[in-house]
Amino acid sequence: MTTTLTRVDTATAAPLKRRRRAVGGWLAVLPLLVFTALAFGLPALAMLNGAFTVKDPATGATSYTADNLTNSLQGAYFTALLGSVKLSAVSAALGALLGLPLAQAVVTSRFRALREAVLTASGVLANFGGVPLAFAFVATLGNAGVLTRHLGLSDKGWDLYSFWGLVLVYLYFLIPLMVLTITPALEGLRSQWREAAQNNGATTAQYWRHVALPVLLPTLLGGFVLLFGSAFAAYATAAAMVGSSIPLVTLQIADALSGNVLVGQENVALALSLDMVLVAGLVMAVYLPLQRRSARWLA
């Protein structure tokens, strides 16, 4: 009888312990949830409300409508959105293509100090942007830059304040970001796979084509998406370098917030921000499944 009661008590106590752990976990994460709601939730709600709100210039009355979103997908605003997508896609593709061999060289390097130095530098450079980065490139490769005058680049048609000049500047922080993203995946490639391929007569190129790249493909695509999102959200570097000479959605938002819009279109900037959030949501919807798939192979 005593044994039976003990078993019943144990069976009853186990769910209670699990509930207490769950409650304790929620209490521990509650401050983070509150901070996230205040720092991100309230601004998101304000942006969503403003994107669908139009103020009548005559009466001052506000009404809900989709006119702001419609305007944000027309004319110069739509051109800027396409410009940002094009710039981000080209920069991300080049960053992924150039970052992969650099990361492979780091992983296979026999010099630990060199490897750690490259990874440390990548961690710093991946977060280096804004006005300081723009100033560094202007002083180096601008119209009166040191290398521009020394190498006579102006006579050869070089223009830093162009689409490809901006791509070059973006690569400065996108390539290090790709190195940080792809290095753990390269380290996860098992040496047994290469040995098995070599034992079956495969060359290095065949190993990469039929074994390594298919395994790395989800990570490569995820890295491309991550680089795309980073370039798509960049603002300060482009604003300091090209101003409004290259149509970008972030620059259009800044102009709209500063009042450079028609009367009654004051909230177009919020609609443009909502467009960016939707694009970022699509980027994350693609990135997260790719990340989970690559984790299964390289775990």
PLY file of the C-alpha trace (Angstrom):
ply
format ascii 1.0
element vertex 299
property float x
property float y
property float z
element edge 298
property int vertex1
property int vertex2
end_header
0.00 0.00 0.00
2.79 2.36 0.91
4.60 1.58 -2.35
1.46 2.33 -4.35
0.99 5.70 -2.61
4.62 6.55 -3.24
4.23 5.84 -6.95
1.09 7.97 -7.11
2.81 10.85 -5.30
5.78 10.63 -7.67
3.55 10.61 -10.73
1.68 13.64 -9.40
4.82 15.55 -8.42
6.47 15.24 -11.85
3.90 17.40 -13.73
3.99 19.95 -10.91
7.76 20.26 -11.23
7.46 20.71 -14.97
4.83 23.44 -14.49
7.03 25.22 -11.96
9.98 25.11 -14.36
7.81 26.47 -17.15
6.49 29.29 -14.95
10.01 30.08 -13.77
11.22 30.19 -17.38
8.45 32.61 -18.38
9.19 34.83 -15.38
12.86 34.90 -16.32
12.14 35.94 -19.91
9.38 38.40 -18.97
11.70 41.47 -18.75
13.01 40.73 -22.25
9.47 40.39 -23.60
8.46 43.70 -21.99
11.53 45.45 -23.40
10.87 43.99 -26.87
7.25 45.11 -26.74
8.23 48.66 -25.76
11.25 49.02 -28.06
9.85 47.28 -31.13
6.16 46.61 -30.65
4.98 50.18 -30.01
7.00 51.71 -32.89
5.72 48.96 -35.20
2.12 49.69 -34.23
2.68 53.43 -34.70
4.20 52.80 -38.14
1.34 50.50 -39.13
-1.25 53.01 -37.97
0.46 55.92 -39.74
0.91 53.97 -42.98
-2.87 53.73 -43.32
-3.68 57.23 -42.04
-4.19 60.32 -44.19
-4.74 63.82 -42.83
-7.04 66.20 -44.68
-5.06 69.47 -45.21
-8.24 71.55 -45.17
-10.05 70.23 -42.10
-7.18 68.48 -40.30
-9.32 65.36 -39.92
-7.63 61.97 -40.23
-9.03 58.95 -41.99
-7.88 55.42 -42.71
-7.06 54.61 -46.31
-4.58 52.69 -48.45
-3.51 55.77 -50.42
-0.12 55.95 -48.70
0.72 52.38 -49.69
-0.50 53.02 -53.21
1.71 56.11 -53.50
4.69 54.24 -52.06
4.50 51.77 -54.97
4.34 54.39 -57.69
6.67 56.84 -59.40
9.92 57.80 -57.72
9.12 55.80 -54.59
8.76 52.56 -56.55
11.93 53.36 -58.50
13.78 53.81 -55.20
12.44 50.50 -53.90
13.62 48.71 -57.03
16.97 50.52 -56.78
17.48 49.26 -53.24
16.56 45.71 -54.24
18.95 45.81 -57.20
21.82 47.27 -55.16
21.27 44.79 -52.33
21.03 41.77 -54.66
24.19 42.65 -56.62
26.18 43.49 -53.47
25.01 40.33 -51.68
25.82 38.09 -54.66
29.33 39.50 -55.01
29.86 39.39 -51.25
28.86 35.73 -51.13
31.05 34.78 -54.11
34.10 36.60 -52.74
33.55 35.67 -49.11
33.40 31.90 -49.71
36.99 31.38 -50.99
38.32 33.78 -48.37
36.59 31.81 -45.61
37.89 28.55 -47.09
41.42 29.93 -47.05
40.96 30.90 -43.41
39.62 27.47 -42.43
42.40 25.54 -44.18
45.19 27.83 -43.01
47.87 26.20 -40.88
48.66 29.46 -39.12
46.33 29.85 -36.18
47.37 33.45 -35.55
46.51 34.42 -39.14
43.15 32.68 -38.87
42.25 34.40 -35.63
43.42 37.75 -36.99
41.23 37.42 -40.11
38.17 36.36 -38.10
38.69 39.18 -35.61
39.09 41.71 -38.41
35.96 40.33 -40.09
34.01 40.80 -36.88
35.11 44.44 -36.73
34.70 45.27 -40.42
31.28 43.64 -40.65
30.02 46.30 -38.23
31.97 49.19 -39.73
29.76 51.46 -41.81
27.96 54.75 -41.91
29.65 58.12 -42.29
33.17 56.95 -41.26
33.17 54.31 -44.00
31.90 56.81 -46.57
34.58 59.33 -45.55
37.32 56.69 -45.81
36.32 55.80 -49.37
35.83 59.42 -50.43
39.30 60.29 -49.15
40.79 57.26 -50.92
38.78 56.76 -54.12
36.71 59.94 -54.44
37.16 62.50 -57.21
40.09 64.01 -55.31
41.05 60.83 -53.44
44.62 59.73 -52.89
44.46 56.62 -55.09
42.27 58.33 -57.68
44.88 61.02 -58.33
47.90 58.71 -57.93
46.59 56.10 -60.38
44.75 58.50 -62.69
41.44 56.68 -62.21
39.36 59.69 -63.24
40.84 59.56 -66.73
39.83 55.90 -66.94
36.17 56.63 -66.18
36.17 55.75 -62.51
33.34 57.31 -60.47
32.92 56.44 -56.82
29.57 58.22 -56.64
27.84 55.73 -58.94
25.99 52.45 -58.58
29.13 50.34 -58.86
31.03 52.67 -56.57
28.37 52.13 -53.94
28.55 48.38 -54.51
32.31 48.52 -53.86
31.75 50.37 -50.59
29.07 47.90 -49.48
31.41 44.99 -50.18
33.73 46.41 -47.55
31.40 45.19 -44.81
29.47 42.48 -46.66
32.48 40.26 -47.44
33.58 40.10 -43.77
29.97 39.34 -42.81
29.94 36.46 -45.29
33.21 35.15 -43.87
31.70 35.07 -40.39
28.55 33.40 -41.71
30.10 30.66 -43.82
33.14 29.78 -41.67
31.23 27.56 -39.17
29.66 25.66 -42.09
33.07 25.10 -43.70
34.40 23.84 -40.40
31.46 21.42 -40.28
32.51 19.67 -43.50
33.79 16.28 -42.35
37.23 15.19 -43.48
35.81 11.67 -44.01
33.71 13.00 -46.90
36.79 14.30 -48.72
38.71 11.08 -48.03
35.83 8.96 -49.28
35.61 11.06 -52.46
39.37 10.77 -53.05
39.30 7.00 -52.45
36.65 6.73 -55.17
38.83 8.65 -57.61
37.18 12.07 -57.33
39.25 15.16 -57.97
39.12 18.25 -55.78
36.79 19.98 -58.24
34.47 16.96 -58.29
34.46 16.81 -54.50
33.38 20.45 -54.29
30.84 20.07 -57.08
29.16 16.87 -55.92
29.72 16.83 -52.14
30.77 20.09 -50.50
28.70 22.64 -52.44
25.41 20.66 -52.19
25.92 20.45 -48.42
26.89 24.12 -48.19
24.14 25.34 -50.53
21.56 26.09 -47.79
24.19 28.01 -45.83
25.34 29.87 -48.94
21.79 30.87 -49.79
21.19 31.85 -46.18
24.35 33.96 -46.22
23.21 35.64 -49.43
19.84 36.45 -47.85
21.56 37.80 -44.73
23.84 40.01 -46.84
20.86 41.18 -48.87
19.04 42.27 -45.72
22.10 44.07 -44.38
22.61 46.00 -47.63
18.89 46.70 -48.00
18.70 48.36 -44.59
21.90 50.43 -44.95
21.32 54.18 -44.95
24.09 56.37 -43.54
26.82 55.23 -45.94
24.73 55.88 -49.05
23.38 59.16 -47.67
26.88 60.47 -46.96
28.27 59.36 -50.32
25.65 59.78 -53.04
22.81 61.72 -51.42
19.80 61.49 -53.72
21.74 60.89 -56.96
21.03 57.15 -56.69
17.41 56.23 -55.91
17.24 54.18 -52.70
14.24 53.57 -50.51
16.07 54.51 -47.30
16.99 57.89 -48.79
13.39 58.40 -49.91
12.19 57.72 -46.38
14.62 60.32 -45.04
13.39 62.88 -47.57
9.76 62.15 -46.71
10.42 62.46 -42.98
12.15 65.80 -43.53
9.02 67.16 -45.21
10.00 66.90 -48.88
6.57 65.57 -49.89
3.30 66.90 -51.24
0.60 68.12 -48.89
-1.44 65.19 -47.63
1.37 62.68 -48.18
3.17 63.21 -44.89
2.80 59.54 -43.94
4.22 58.14 -47.16
7.48 57.64 -45.27
5.68 55.26 -42.90
4.24 53.40 -45.88
7.73 53.08 -47.35
8.94 51.78 -43.99
6.14 49.22 -44.05
7.29 48.15 -47.52
10.79 47.64 -46.12
9.41 45.61 -43.21
7.53 43.37 -45.64
10.69 42.83 -47.70
12.65 42.08 -44.52
9.91 39.63 -43.48
10.25 37.81 -46.79
14.02 37.72 -46.30
13.67 36.16 -42.85
11.04 33.70 -44.13
13.64 32.45 -46.61
16.63 32.61 -44.23
15.26 30.66 -41.25
14.34 27.42 -43.12
17.70 27.47 -44.89
19.47 27.87 -41.56
17.60 24.90 -40.05
18.32 22.74 -43.08
22.04 23.48 -43.04
22.16 22.79 -39.29
20.90 19.23 -39.87
23.80 18.44 -42.22
26.57 20.22 -40.34
25.59 19.49 -36.75
0 1
1 2
2 3
3 4
4 5
5 6
6 7
7 8
8 9
9 10
10 11
11 12
12 13
13 14
14 15
15 16
16 17
17 18
18 19
19 20
20 21
21 22
22 23
23 24
24 25
25 26
26 27
27 28
28 29
29 30
30 31
31 32
32 33
33 34
34 35
35 36
36 37
37 38
38 39
39 40
40 41
41 42
42 43
43 44
44 45
45 46
46 47
47 48
48 49
49 50
50 51
51 52
52 53
53 54
54 55
55 56
56 57
57 58
58 59
59 60
60 61
61 62
62 63
63 64
64 65
65 66
66 67
67 68
68 69
69 70
70 71
71 72
72 73
73 74
74 75
75 76
76 77
77 78
78 79
79 80
80 81
81 82
82 83
83 84
84 85
85 86
86 87
87 88
88 89
89 90
90 91
91 92
92 93
93 94
94 95
95 96
96 97
97 98
98 99
99 100
100 101
101 102
102 103
103 104
104 105
105 106
106 107
107 108
108 109
109 110
110 111
111 112
112 113
113 114
114 115
115 116
116 117
117 118
118 119
119 120
120 121
121 122
122 123
123 124
124 125
125 126
126 127
127 128
128 129
129 130
130 131
131 132
132 133
133 134
134 135
135 136
136 137
137 138
138 139
139 140
140 141
141 142
142 143
143 144
144 145
145 146
146 147
147 148
148 149
149 150
150 151
151 152
152 153
153 154
154 155
155 156
156 157
157 158
158 159
159 160
160 161
161 162
162 163
163 164
164 165
165 166
166 167
167 168
168 169
169 170
170 171
171 172
172 173
173 174
174 175
175 176
176 177
177 178
178 179
179 180
180 181
181 182
182 183
183 184
184 185
185 186
186 187
187 188
188 189
189 190
190 191
191 192
192 193
193 194
194 195
195 196
196 197
197 198
198 199
199 200
200 201
201 202
202 203
203 204
204 205
205 206
206 207
207 208
208 209
209 210
210 211
211 212
212 213
213 214
214 215
215 216
216 217
217 218
218 219
219 220
220 221
221 222
222 223
223 224
224 225
225 226
226 227
227 228
228 229
229 230
230 231
231 232
232 233
233 234
234 235
235 236
236 237
237 238
238 239
239 240
240 241
241 242
242 243
243 244
244 245
245 246
246 247
247 248
248 249
249 250
250 251
251 252
252 253
253 254
254 255
255 256
256 257
257 258
258 259
259 260
260 261
261 262
262 263
263 264
264 265
265 266
266 267
267 268
268 269
269 270
270 271
271 272
272 273
273 274
274 275
275 276
276 277
277 278
278 279
279 280
280 281
281 282
282 283
283 284
284 285
285 286
286 287
287 288
288 289
289 290
290 291
291 292
292 293
293 294
294 295
295 296
296 297
297 298
